[in-house]
C-alpha cells in the first residue's frame, strides 16, 4: 500500500526488484517501477 507523507502532493515513484527461482535453480529478476501522481483528497 502506498501512503504519501501528510500534506504531500505531486509526482512520486517507488521501485522494487522481484526475484524468482524455479525448481531447477534458474533465476529470474524483474525490476518494477511505479509512478504515482498524488492529489489532494476531496
Order of alpha helices (4+ residues) and beta strands (2+ residues): beta-beta
